[in-house]
Structure formats: C-alpha cells, structure tokens
Amino acid sequence: MRDVAARAGVSPKTVSNVINGVVFVRPETRERVEAAVEELQYVPNLSARGLRNGRTGAIALAFPDISMEYSAEMLDQFIEVAHEKGWSVQLEQTGKRPEREGELLSRGREHLVDGLILNPVNLESSAIVGADTLPPVVVIGEVEQDLVDHVALDSVAAAREMTEHLLGLGHERIAVIGAPGPTFDTATARARTTGYHQALDAAGIARDPRLELVADEWVQDDGGRAILRALDAGVEIDAVFAYTDSMAVGVLSALSSRGIRVPDDLSVAGFDDVASGRFSSPPLTTVSFDKRAFAEVTLSLLAERIADRSLPPRAVVIEHLVVPRASTRQS
C-alpha cells in the first residue's frame, strides 16, 4: 500500500479509502490511485485487513429468484459495483425458502459477512421483522418498512404512469398480469395494482376484477397462459400491462399463436426494461430505471451502515421512466 501511495503521490490512508470505498475521495485522486494499483498489480490482503478491522471483505446478496432475467441483470450490476468497492459477494435465493433470510442474518451477526442486501417478497415473511438484533442490512424492492435502510422504485407511481400512458392512447379495457391473488401475493404485486387502480379511478373508469389476472409465477409461460385464459373466457381486453417484461414477452408469444396482432389488435406493455423486451418483436413499451444507479446507491448505503451502525434508517427512491416502444398503439 505504501508503494501504491508513493506512485500516486498520496498518503497510504488515501489508498485505503479508495480500496475500501467507504470514504469519499475526489475523482482525480481516485483515478491516480487506481492507475497506480493497476501498474503495480497491487492486491489487498483481505485476511490481514480483516484481522485489523474485524471485517471479512464479503457481503451477502439475496434475490427471490436468481433465474429471472431481471434478477440476472440486477446481479450483474451489484457484483460489478461491489467488486469496485473491494467486496466479494455471496449469492442466495430466498423466494421459495424465506427462512434463508434468517440464515443470512445469522451470518451477519456472526461476522461471516460484513453486511447484507435482502429483497423480501413481502414484509410478513421477512426475517427482519421481530429480529432481536440486525447486522448491517439494506432492503431493496417494494417491501415498505422503517427497520433498516431501503432502496426501491416507486412502483405505485410507475404502475399508475404506465396505466395512464395506455389510457392516453385510447385504451379502456386494460388487463394487468401479476395481480395479487390466492396463489401469488407479494409487495410488488400489491404496489403495482394500487398504481393501476389509482389511474383507473382518476380517469373515471370502473374497475373490473376480470381484468386483474393472477400469474402463479412471474415468468413468460405464466404470462402467456394468463392472457389466453382471459381471452378464452370472453373477457374484453384492448391492452395488457404485465408487471414484468418477462411476462409481457410471454404475452406477445401467446397472442402471436392466436393470430392476434400487437399493437394493431391489442397493445402490450411491461416493467423492468430487460434485454428480451428491448429485442422482442415488437419491442416492448416498459418502465425503465438505471440499474447501475440502483446498485451504486444500495451499496453506498451498506458501506455507510457498516462504518456506522448508529445511523437512522434511510430510504432512497430510484427514478423511473415510461419508455414507449412499438408494442403499444401510437398516440
């Protein structure tokens, strides 16, 4: 570290701040240090550092279902940003095994990881509720709580704006796919359905429960099956808003199998702006947000929480944008 400091013309403490990513360092100084690290091929000794500061250099990151395209794109950003901060990442999948959240919290309490990022499907089953003590934790996603730091989109506003966009194109029979129901009920489903309801109510359009379609899993097949079941039951639909792009891609495929043209016969929109939606035929109208920014904000909060556990819980909302594409009728 002293060699890197000498090469960059800074103090060893500044080199440490750049490597640990906790303390702000001016961009031009950071660039000099990173260049010196690269030139000297310096690798921090994580074991020695852990003995000095009681940290492992590792964090745990849990998503409900890491097989989903959305999760894969988010994980890509989180892992890249974490490595830039000098952390290694342990991955976990918790959707079908919510008790794994409790196991992760135990790892944090036992100092096997420095901090955790959790993405619970709902607050009722989350291990953060009722825990006696919590290690450094940031919750991401639509689960609203004030126990720990929280980063999320405003899914209510995003769903409302997407529904308003479809209403503005002249659609009135807008079906949503992913609504909460007996077989699937998550905080995300509730939030997006609330936004959908708000838009309908503001437009003076009566809600029709037949248009709130439940998908047991938010995957392509279930999205396609949900829209075909509704059409086969005679439900009148002129637009579909799927709560994920993956389900929306399944809708496109299902409609194509019936000879239903998008957007001539029926408009389709999604949420998340993943690659399959951008390159589908036609490309999907969607709710987009900066996934890199989401990861940066989350990991910065976690770093600050690791450095100072006495901070009050903070909440950050990531900006979103409705992106019109060819899957919806043009205004």
N, C-alpha and C positions, 0 to 999 in steps of 0.2 A: 504494500500500500504506500509505503514511503517512496518507492521508486516511481509509482504512478503519480504521486503528488509532485515529485521533483520534475518529472517530464511535463506535467500540465501546468506547473507554476502555481500550485495551490497548496493548502495545508492537508495533511492526512485526514483531518476531520472532515474537510470538504469532500474528499474522495469517499469517505464513509457515508456522508449524506447522499451523495449521488447513487451509490450502490444500494443503500437501504431504501431510498425513495420515500422517506418519511418527511424530511425537512426540505422546504423549497430551496432550490438552487437556481440561480439565474441561467437562462438557456445557453448563453455564450460560454459560461463556466462549465456547465454540464457537457457541452459539446467537446471542450478541451479535455475534460476528464475521460469521457467515453472514447475519444480518439487515443489517448494515452493507454487506456485499458486494452484497446484493440491492438495497438502497436506492440505492447509488452506482453500480450496474451495472458493478462492477469486473470486468475480465477479465485474468487473469495473462498477462504476456508470456512465453510458453513459450520463445521463441527466446532472449530475454535471459537467462532463468533457466537455460537450458541452457548458455549461454556461461559463466555464473558457476560452476555446479556440475558441469558435464560430463554432464548428463543431458538426455534428449530429451523427457521427459514422456509417453512412449509405452511400452506393453508389448505383447507378443505372446501370444496365447491360441490354443492348438491343441486341437481335438477330432477324434476319428477320423472322425466323420460328422456334419456340422452340419445335415444334412437331417432327422435324427431328432428326434422331438418332445421327448425327454429332453434332447438337446443344446440345442435351442432354448430350453427353459425355464431350463436352467443358464446359457446365454449371456446371457439377459435379466438374470439376477441379477448375473453377473460384470460385465457392461458398466455397469449402474447403479452398482454399488459402486465400480468403477474410476473412473468419472466423478466420483463424490463425493470421491474421493481426488485428483482433478486429473489423472488419466491418460487419454490416448486409447488405444484398443485396436485392434491389428491382428489379424485373424482368419485362421486357417489350418486346413485339413482334411488329416489325415495318415493316415487308416485304410488307404487303398489305395496310399498313397505314403509309407511310413515314412521314406524318405530326406529328406522335407521337414523332419523334426525336426532333422536335421543342418544344413539351411539356416537354420532358426530359431536354432540355437545360434551359427551364424556371425554372424547379425545381432546377437546379444547381444555376442559377442566384439568385433565391430567398432563397438560402441556406437551401433548404429542403433536399438536399443530398450534400455530400462533393465533389463528383466527378462522372463522367460518363464514361462508356465504350460503344462505339457505333460500330455497324457492318453494315454500309450502303451497300445497294446493288449496288449503283453507285454514283458517285460524283454529278451528275446533280440534283438528288433529295434529296441530303443530306442537313440537316438543318444547318450544319456547314458553308456552303457556303453563304456568304453575311450576316452572323450574325454580329451585331454591337459589341457585347462582348461575350466572351465564358468563361464558368466556366471551372474548370479542366476537361479535356477530353482526352481520348485515343481512337483512332480509330483502330479497328482491321480488318483484311481482305485485299482484293486486291485493294480497292479504294486508289489510289495514290494521295497524297496531301501533302502540306507543311504548313498547318494551325495549326495543333495540333500534338501531339505525335502519333506515328503509329507503330503497330506491325503486322507482316504478314509473310506468307511464300512467297518465290519467285515462284509464280505459273507459270510464264513463263518458268523458268528453270525446274521446276518439270515436267510440261507437256512435255517439249522438251525431257527430260531424259526418261520419260516413253515411248514416241513415238520412241526414239532411241533404247530403250530396245526391243520394238516389232519389229522394223526394223532389229535389230541384230538377232532376232530369225527367220528371213527369210520372214516376212510379208511385203507386199507392198500395199495391199488394206485395209488400217486401217481406220475404221469408228470411228468418235468421237460422243458421245452423250452428249448434253448440249451446243452445239454451239449457239452463239447469232443469233437471228432471229427476225422477226416482233412481235412475241408474247412473247419473252423472251430475254432480253438483259441486262446483268449485267457485272460489272467489272471483276468478276471471270470468266465468260464465255469468255470474250474478252481476258483476260490474258492467259487462258489455250489454247485457239485456236491459239493465237500468238505463243506459245511454240510449238504446234503441227505443225504449218506452218514452223517454223524455222527448225525443224527436217526433214521434207519432203524436204525443199529446199536444205538443206545441203547434203541430200542423192541423190539429183537429181531426185526426184520423183515428177511428176506433181500433183498439187492439183486437186481434183475432188470435186466440191461443193455437189455432190450427197452423198458424204461420211460425210458431216458435218451435222449431224442430230440434229434437234431442239426438245427439250422437254419443254412443257409449264410449267411444274413444275419439280423440280429435285427430283422426288420420284420414287419408284420402278415401279409402274404401267406405268408411262410415259416412263421410260427407256425401259421397255419391249415392249410397243407399238411402240416406235421409231424404234427399230431394226426390228420388224416384218413388219412395213410399208416399210422399205427399202428393205428387202428381197423379199416381195411380189411385189415390183416394179422392181425386177430383178437386183438390184444393186449388183455387185460382191464384196463380203467382205470376208477377211480371218482373221481379228482381229477387236476387238471392244475395244476402250478406252472410258469408261464412266467417266464423270467429278466428279462423286461421287460414293462411294461404294454402296449407296442405289440404284442408277440407275443400277449399274452393277449387283446387286443381281436380280433386275427385268429382266435384260437381260438373266441371267442364267435360270430363270424360264421360260421365253418366248421361249428360244431355246430348253429347255427340252420338252416343249409342242409340238414342231415340230420334235422331234427326232434328233435334231442336237447335236452332242456330243462336249463337251468342255473338253480339248483343242484339241481333235483329229480332229474335223472338223473346229473349229473356236476358237481362243484364246480370252479371255475376261480379261480386267484389269479395275481397279477402282482408287479411290483417297480418302484419309482420314483415312484409316485403322480403321474402326469401327468394333464392335464385330460381326455384322451379316456377314461381309465379311470374317472375320477370320474363322467363323464356317459354312460358306456356303459349298455347295458341287458342285464342288470342291472349296477349299479355294481360295480367290481372291488374285491375284497379285495386288499390290496397291502402292500408295505413302503414306508413313508414316511419322509422326513427333511426337515429345514429347509434348502432350497436357498439361501436368503438367508444363513443362518449359514455354510454351506459356502463361499460366495463371500467373505464377510467374513473368515473365518479364513484362507483361502488368500491373499487379497490383503494381509492384515496381515503374514503370514509373508514374503511377497515384499517388502513395503516394508522390513521389518526386515533382510532379506537384502541389499537394495540399499544400505541405510545401513551395514551391517557384514558384509562377506563372510567374516569370520573366525569367525562363529558356527558351532557344530557343527550338523550336520543334525538337524532336528527332525521328529517325526511326530505328527499330530493325528488322532484318530478322531472322526468326527461321529456323534452319537447317531441311532438309527433306531427305528422303531416299527412293529409289525404292526397294520394297520388293517383289521378285519373289515368287510365290506360284504355286499351281497345276493347276490354271485356264488358264495358258499360256503354250505354247509349250516349251519344254525343249531345251536348246541350245546344 
